């Protein structure tokens, strides 16, 4: 199953969307956490760094699950990588 990958920048925050090329169904939608805190609030740099790290881990977890689904359905073959 081929995929279409769209990436964008919303301000300073990257986003990623992976769609099934044949049906157009969104298989994964991800956006990096907002860097700017709400107006009038102090910035906790450690908390922001933790949220960014968690978002990256969640992205890779979802990509792993998408790839595992392909292998279970027989849509990806060993040694050839994931068609994207």
Secondary structure as GFF3:
##gff-version 3
##sequence-region A 1 84
A	DSSP	beta_strand	3	10	.	.	.	ID=ss1
A	DSSP	beta_strand	13	20	.	.	.	ID=ss2
A	DSSP	beta_strand	26	31	.	.	.	ID=ss3
A	DSSP	alpha_helix	45	73	.	.	.	ID=ss4
###
